[in-house]
Amino acid sequence: MAKSRLALANISVSFGAKPLLTDISISLECGQITALIGRSGSGKTLCALALQGLLPPNLTISGEVLLDDSPYKPSLRKKRAKSPAIISILQNPRTYFNPLYTIKSHIAESLRAWGKPYDLEQISSLLHRLGLDSSVLHRYAFEMSGGELQRAMILIALLADAQFLIADEPTSDLDAIATKELLEILRRAAKELGKGVLLITHDHRLMRIADVSYHIDSGKIAARDLGSFHTNFAYISIYDRQKSLESTPLITLHNITKSYQAAHQSICALDSISLTICAGERLGIVGRSGSGKSTLAKLIARLELESSGQITYPTHWHSNRRSLQARRHFYRHIQLLFQDPISALNPNQTLLDTLTQGLIALYGVVDKAKQRSRIMPILHALGLESLPLDSYPAMLSGGQAARINLASVLVLEPELLILDESTSCLDASTEAMILEHIATMQAHRDSRPSAKQNLSVLCITHNLSLARAFCDRIVLLDSGEIVEIVAANEPFKSAQGRLLESTFACTN
């Protein structure tokens, strides 16, 4: 008989004398969606790891995991079980895909591990439902956007046919349309296939599909109103700017095209992009997953080269020289904050090393006191002042990792800061705190004699509300082309824009 209930019973977890989880009791029922919601670093992912028996051995654990009221030991299950009891859709999917293997190879390897046949008809049907083209089977992880990789991971999880599905921040890399589609897939998994679904999220808007909800705060199940999670971005809105926006061009893109060779075919990621980023501007880039947003960011940051066209930078950036010294000078002025905060951190470096490596490499700041004088005010502003700087990234939550990455680029005081979905893994209040800090830096940059002038921000996001509140103008990308550019307080006029607007409204 199929098992029907999975539970954490009075689970407590500590690292040395520091409690991480305290007396956690939650249960999942087959046929239901259970939501576990909490801020970044509240212990959500630790609960998921505890359910699967995957907590690190250096942690002290008490309590037990129950499967139909009996102790659940994953290691005691048959090695060739046709279906695992639990399968996970993990956060930060790029971290878990082997860059040397295609998506098809990942699928085939997973199916072999479960003793299941490779059913192309079933896989094609799931690809269609997830909004993926069959060509992704022959592509590598580095050829795909974060949203496409997230959906590929969901595909593999659904093929496992497990009783329980743990979705850990499954929508953090997805646009509004893909989010709506994923929530429908999770609903069908529970209601039509009888799966027990645990939806772990910092986004209170996703609670609407849950049958049961738990709120976790500081490692404890809290019984307070989830509505308090809502954060209003109005105070960082463009309407509250203290001075008028400058129109001086900072960077200009002229007919930029970027193509890749993938799966024996040419893929056009960007087509004839012409765009100007103004000094002091917050420019938003929105669009569906795979529309070319991250490719655009990499081209502007010179991490990749355009196939044709030209990008014009300020002359003092020395962008056209290829020497190491010139590249160091260039990256004093422009910094890109990556989409996946965990993989962006070197696991062998302490947090202090991460925060100081840019100061040393780009500015030659080796004095420890000077380093800390630059670092500590930013850590305090981002709520990280209590983090031990001699610890390593493995001890961070996704939200803490995102803030450490942000701090490591803010200490360099660039003229252009590119945020590539950099706040998507954060809860609303932490996201607002970070954006408010960036807005404050813009407002007061000219009063700091050591800082460069006119901080500009390129904000790549699938969160339309964030773009409306934080940015001055919004660029809508679709299939590698600019569909339209509007002021942040203006509605979209194109069919693609209206679809995005209406779909995002439905998920809010």
C-alpha positions in Angstrom: 0.0 0.0 0.0 1.3 3.4 -0.9 2.6 5.5 2.0 0.6 8.6 2.6 2.2 10.8 5.3 5.7 12.2 5.8 6.6 14.1 9.0 9.3 15.8 11.0 8.6 15.0 14.6 10.3 17.4 17.1 13.4 17.9 15.1 16.1 20.1 16.6 19.4 20.8 14.9 22.4 22.7 16.2 26.0 23.5 15.2 28.0 23.4 18.3 26.2 25.6 20.8 24.3 27.4 18.1 20.7 26.2 17.5 19.7 26.1 13.9 16.3 24.4 14.2 14.3 24.1 17.4 11.5 21.5 18.0 10.2 21.5 14.4 7.1 19.4 13.7 5.5 19.5 10.2 3.7 16.9 8.1 3.1 16.3 4.5 0.0 14.4 3.2 -0.3 12.7 -0.2 -2.7 14.7 -2.3 -2.0 18.0 -0.6 0.4 20.9 -1.1 2.1 22.0 2.1 3.8 25.4 2.2 6.8 26.2 4.4 7.4 29.9 4.2 10.0 32.1 5.9 12.7 34.7 5.4 16.1 34.0 4.0 18.2 32.1 6.6 15.1 31.1 8.6 15.8 27.4 8.3 13.6 26.3 5.4 16.2 24.4 3.5 17.5 22.7 6.7 14.0 21.3 7.2 14.0 19.9 3.6 17.4 18.3 4.2 16.2 16.8 7.5 13.2 15.2 5.8 15.6 13.5 3.3 18.2 12.5 5.9 20.8 14.7 4.2 22.0 16.9 7.1 25.8 17.2 7.4 27.4 14.9 10.0 28.9 17.8 11.9 25.5 18.9 13.1 23.8 17.7 16.3 20.3 16.3 15.6 17.5 15.2 17.8 13.9 14.1 16.9 13.0 11.8 14.0 11.5 11.6 10.5 8.4 9.5 10.2 6.9 7.9 7.1 3.4 6.7 8.0 4.2 6.9 11.7 7.3 4.7 11.3 10.9 5.9 11.4 12.1 6.7 7.9 15.7 5.8 7.0 16.5 6.5 3.4 19.7 4.4 3.5 17.6 1.3 4.3 15.5 1.5 1.2 16.2 -1.0 -1.6 19.0 0.2 -3.8 17.0 -0.6 -7.0 13.7 0.8 -5.9 11.7 1.8 -8.9 10.6 5.1 -7.3 12.2 7.0 -4.5 10.0 8.1 -1.6 11.1 11.7 -1.8 12.5 13.7 -4.7 13.7 17.4 -4.6 13.5 20.3 -6.9 16.6 22.1 -5.7 17.4 25.8 -5.4 20.1 27.3 -7.6 19.9 24.6 -10.3 23.1 25.5 -12.1 25.1 24.2 -9.2 23.7 20.7 -9.7 24.2 20.1 -13.4 27.4 18.7 -14.7 28.7 21.1 -17.4 30.2 18.2 -19.4 26.9 16.4 -20.0 23.8 17.3 -22.0 20.3 17.5 -20.4 19.4 14.3 -22.1 22.4 12.6 -20.4 21.3 13.9 -17.0 17.8 12.5 -17.6 19.1 9.1 -18.8 21.4 8.8 -15.8 18.6 9.6 -13.3 16.3 7.1 -15.0 19.0 4.4 -14.9 19.5 5.0 -11.2 15.8 4.5 -10.6 15.6 1.5 -12.9 13.2 3.2 -15.3 13.2 3.2 -19.1 13.9 6.3 -21.2 10.4 7.0 -22.5 10.8 9.7 -25.2 7.0 10.2 -25.5 6.6 10.9 -21.8 9.7 13.2 -21.7 8.4 15.1 -24.7 5.0 15.6 -23.1 6.6 16.9 -19.9 8.9 19.2 -21.9 5.8 20.7 -23.7 4.0 21.2 -20.3 7.1 22.9 -18.9 7.4 25.3 -21.9 10.7 23.8 -23.1 11.6 22.9 -26.7 12.9 19.4 -27.4 16.2 20.9 -28.5 17.1 21.4 -24.8 17.8 17.7 -24.6 20.9 18.2 -26.6 22.1 21.3 -24.8 24.5 21.8 -21.9 23.7 23.6 -18.7 26.0 26.6 -19.6 24.0 27.1 -22.8 20.7 27.6 -20.9 19.2 30.3 -18.7 18.6 29.9 -15.0 14.8 29.6 -15.7 15.3 26.9 -18.3 17.6 24.9 -16.0 15.0 25.2 -13.2 12.4 23.7 -15.5 14.8 20.9 -16.6 15.3 20.0 -12.9 11.5 19.9 -12.4 11.3 17.6 -15.4 13.8 15.1 -13.9 12.0 15.3 -10.5 8.6 14.5 -12.1 10.1 11.5 -14.0 11.1 10.0 -10.6 7.4 9.3 -9.8 8.1 9.8 -6.1 5.4 9.9 -3.4 6.6 13.2 -2.0 8.0 16.2 -4.0 10.0 18.9 -2.2 10.2 22.1 -4.2 12.8 24.4 -2.6 12.3 27.9 -3.9 11.2 26.5 -7.3 10.1 29.8 -8.8 13.1 32.0 -7.8 14.5 31.8 -11.4 11.2 31.9 -13.2 9.2 34.7 -14.9 5.6 35.3 -14.1 4.3 33.1 -17.0 6.6 30.2 -16.1 5.7 30.6 -12.4 2.0 30.3 -13.2 2.7 27.2 -15.3 4.8 25.6 -12.5 2.2 26.2 -9.8 -0.3 24.5 -12.0 2.1 21.5 -12.4 2.5 21.3 -8.6 -1.3 21.5 -8.2 -1.8 18.6 -10.7 1.0 16.6 -9.0 -0.9 16.8 -5.8 -4.5 16.7 -6.9 -4.4 14.4 -9.9 -1.4 12.3 -9.2 -1.8 12.1 -5.5 1.7 13.4 -4.6 2.5 15.0 -1.3 4.1 18.4 -2.2 6.2 20.6 0.1 6.5 24.0 -1.4 9.4 25.9 0.3 9.4 29.6 -0.4 10.0 33.1 0.8 7.2 34.4 -1.4 3.9 34.7 0.4 2.1 35.1 -2.9 2.6 31.3 -3.6 0.6 30.4 -0.5 -2.6 30.5 -2.4 -2.1 27.0 -3.8 -1.3 25.5 -0.5 -3.7 23.3 1.6 -1.6 23.7 4.7 1.0 26.4 5.6 3.7 26.7 8.1 5.7 29.8 8.9 9.3 29.3 10.1 11.2 32.1 11.7 14.7 31.9 13.2 14.6 28.1 13.1 11.2 27.8 14.9 7.7 27.3 13.7 6.0 30.6 14.3 2.3 31.2 14.6 2.1 34.8 13.3 0.1 36.3 10.4 1.8 35.5 7.1 0.4 38.8 5.7 3.2 40.6 7.6 5.6 39.2 4.9 4.3 41.7 2.4 6.6 44.6 1.7 5.8 47.8 -0.1 8.5 49.1 -2.4 6.9 52.6 -2.6 9.6 54.3 -0.6 12.3 53.4 -3.2 10.0 54.3 -6.1 11.2 56.6 -8.9 8.5 59.0 -7.7 10.5 59.6 -4.5 13.8 60.6 -6.3 15.4 63.6 -4.7 16.8 65.0 -8.0 15.8 64.7 -11.6 17.3 61.9 -13.7 20.3 62.7 -15.9 20.1 61.9 -19.6 23.9 61.8 -20.2 24.6 58.5 -22.0 26.9 56.1 -20.0 26.9 53.0 -22.2 25.4 52.7 -25.7 24.7 49.4 -27.6 24.6 49.6 -31.4 22.9 46.7 -33.2 24.3 44.0 -30.9 23.8 40.4 -32.0 24.9 37.3 -30.2 24.7 33.8 -31.5 25.8 30.5 -30.0 26.5 27.1 -31.6 24.6 24.5 -29.6 23.4 21.0 -30.5 24.8 21.4 -34.1 22.7 24.5 -34.7 23.1 28.2 -34.4 21.0 29.9 -31.7 20.5 33.6 -31.8 20.4 34.8 -28.2 20.2 38.5 -29.1 19.2 40.1 -32.3 20.0 43.8 -33.3 19.9 45.2 -29.8 20.3 49.0 -29.7 20.1 50.6 -26.2 21.5 53.4 -24.1 22.1 53.3 -20.3 22.2 56.8 -18.9 24.4 58.0 -16.1 22.6 57.7 -12.7 19.8 55.7 -14.2 18.1 52.5 -12.9 17.2 50.6 -16.1 15.1 47.5 -15.8 15.3 44.5 -18.2 12.3 42.2 -18.0 11.3 39.2 -20.1 10.6 35.5 -20.0 13.2 33.0 -19.0 15.5 32.4 -22.0 14.7 35.8 -23.6 18.4 36.9 -23.6 18.5 38.9 -20.3 21.6 37.3 -18.8 23.4 37.2 -22.2 22.9 40.9 -22.5 24.4 41.4 -19.0 27.5 39.3 -19.9 28.1 41.3 -23.1 27.9 44.6 -21.3 30.3 43.3 -18.6 32.7 42.0 -21.3 32.4 38.4 -19.9 31.4 37.5 -23.5 31.9 39.2 -26.8 29.2 40.1 -29.2 28.9 38.4 -32.6 28.3 41.7 -34.3 27.6 45.3 -33.4 29.4 47.6 -31.0 29.2 48.6 -27.4 30.5 52.2 -26.5 31.8 52.8 -23.0 33.2 55.9 -21.3 36.8 56.5 -22.6 38.2 56.5 -19.0 37.1 52.9 -18.6 39.8 51.7 -21.0 37.5 49.1 -22.3 39.2 48.5 -25.7 42.6 47.4 -24.3 43.2 43.7 -23.6 46.1 43.9 -21.1 45.5 42.6 -17.6 46.1 46.1 -16.2 43.4 47.5 -18.6 40.9 44.8 -17.6 41.5 45.6 -13.9 40.9 49.2 -14.6 37.7 48.4 -16.5 36.3 46.3 -13.6 36.8 49.2 -11.2 33.9 50.9 -13.1 31.5 48.0 -13.8 30.5 45.0 -11.7 28.0 42.2 -12.4 26.2 40.4 -9.6 25.4 36.9 -10.7 22.0 35.1 -10.7 23.2 32.1 -8.6 24.7 33.3 -5.4 26.0 29.9 -4.2 28.0 29.0 -7.3 29.4 32.6 -7.5 31.3 32.0 -4.2 34.5 30.1 -3.9 33.8 27.3 -1.4 37.5 27.3 -0.4 37.6 31.0 0.5 36.5 32.5 3.8 33.9 35.3 3.7 36.6 37.8 4.5 38.7 36.6 1.5 35.6 37.0 -0.7 35.0 40.5 0.5 38.6 41.7 0.1 39.7 40.0 -3.1 38.3 42.8 -5.3 39.9 45.5 -3.2 43.3 43.8 -3.4 43.1 42.8 -7.1 41.7 46.0 -8.5 42.9 48.7 -6.1 45.8 47.1 -4.3 44.3 47.7 -0.8 46.2 45.3 1.4 46.0 47.1 4.7 43.6 45.2 6.9 42.3 48.3 8.7 41.5 50.0 5.4 39.8 46.9 4.1 37.5 46.6 7.1 36.7 50.3 7.0 35.3 49.7 3.5 33.6 46.4 4.3 31.9 46.8 7.7 29.5 49.7 6.9 28.2 47.8 3.9 27.8 44.5 6.0 25.9 46.5 8.6 23.6 48.1 6.0 22.9 44.6 4.6 22.2 43.0 8.0 25.4 40.9 7.9 27.4 42.5 10.7 27.1 39.4 13.0 28.4 36.9 10.4 31.7 35.4 11.4 34.0 36.5 8.5 36.3 33.5 9.0 33.5 31.1 8.1 33.0 29.6 4.6 30.1 29.8 2.1 28.8 26.3 3.0 27.5 27.8 6.2 25.4 30.4 4.4 21.7 30.3 3.4 20.9 31.4 -0.1 19.8 34.8 1.1 23.0 35.3 3.1 25.1 34.2 0.1 23.3 36.7 -2.2 24.0 39.6 0.3 27.7 38.6 0.6 28.0 38.7 -3.1 26.4 42.1 -3.2 28.7 43.4 -0.5 31.7 42.1 -2.4 30.8 44.3 -5.4 29.5 47.4 -3.5 32.9 47.8 -1.7 34.4 48.4 -5.1 32.1 51.4 -5.7 31.5 50.8 -9.5 29.9 53.3 -11.8 27.6 50.6 -13.3 26.1 47.8 -11.1 24.4 45.0 -13.0 22.0 43.0 -11.0 21.1 39.7 -12.8 18.1 38.3 -10.9 20.3 39.0 -7.9 17.5 39.4 -5.4 15.2 36.6 -6.7 16.2 34.2 -3.8 15.5 36.8 -1.1 12.3 37.4 0.8 10.5 40.6 0.2 11.7 42.5 3.2 15.4 41.6 2.6 15.0 42.4 -1.1 13.5 45.8 -0.3 16.4 46.5 2.2 19.0 45.8 -0.4 17.3 47.9 -3.1 16.8 50.7 -0.6 20.6 50.6 0.2 21.4 50.8 -3.5 19.0 53.7 -3.9 20.6 55.5 -0.9 24.1 55.0 -2.5 22.8 56.7 -5.6 21.3 59.6 -3.7 24.4 60.3 -1.7 27.2 59.2 -4.0 28.1 62.8 -4.9 28.7 63.7 -1.3 31.4 61.0 -0.9 34.8 62.3 -2.2 36.2 58.8 -2.6 33.3 57.5 -4.7 32.8 57.7 -8.4 29.9 59.8 -9.6 26.6 58.8 -11.1 26.0 55.2 -10.0 23.9 53.5 -12.6 22.0 50.2 -12.1 21.0 47.7 -14.7 18.3 45.6 -13.0 17.6 42.3 -14.8 14.5 40.7 -13.2 11.4 38.7 -13.8 9.6 40.6 -11.0 7.6 43.2 -12.7 6.5 44.9 -9.5 10.1 45.3 -8.5 11.0 46.8 -11.9 8.0 49.2 -11.7 9.0 50.4 -8.2 12.8 50.5 -8.5 13.6 51.4 -12.1 13.2 54.6 -14.2 12.7 52.8 -17.5 11.9 49.2 -18.4 13.1 47.3 -21.4 11.0 44.3 -22.5 13.0 41.5 -24.2 11.4 38.6 -26.0 13.2 36.0 -28.1 16.4 38.1 -28.0 14.8 41.3 -29.3 13.7 44.5 -27.7 9.9 44.6 -27.9 9.5 48.0 -26.3 10.9 50.5 -23.8 8.6 52.3 -21.4 8.9 54.6 -18.4 8.4 52.6 -15.2 5.0 54.2 -14.6 3.7 53.6 -18.1 1.9 50.4 -19.2 3.2 48.2 -21.9 1.6 48.6 -25.3 2.8 45.4 -27.1 0.9 42.1 -27.0 3.9 40.5 -25.2 4.0 43.2 -22.6 0.2 43.0 -21.9 0.5 39.3 -21.5 3.4 39.6 -19.1 1.5 42.3 -17.2 -1.7 40.3 -16.9 0.0 37.1 -16.0 2.1 38.8 -13.3 -1.1 40.3 -11.9 -2.7 36.9 -11.7 0.2 35.5 -9.6 0.1 38.4 -7.1 
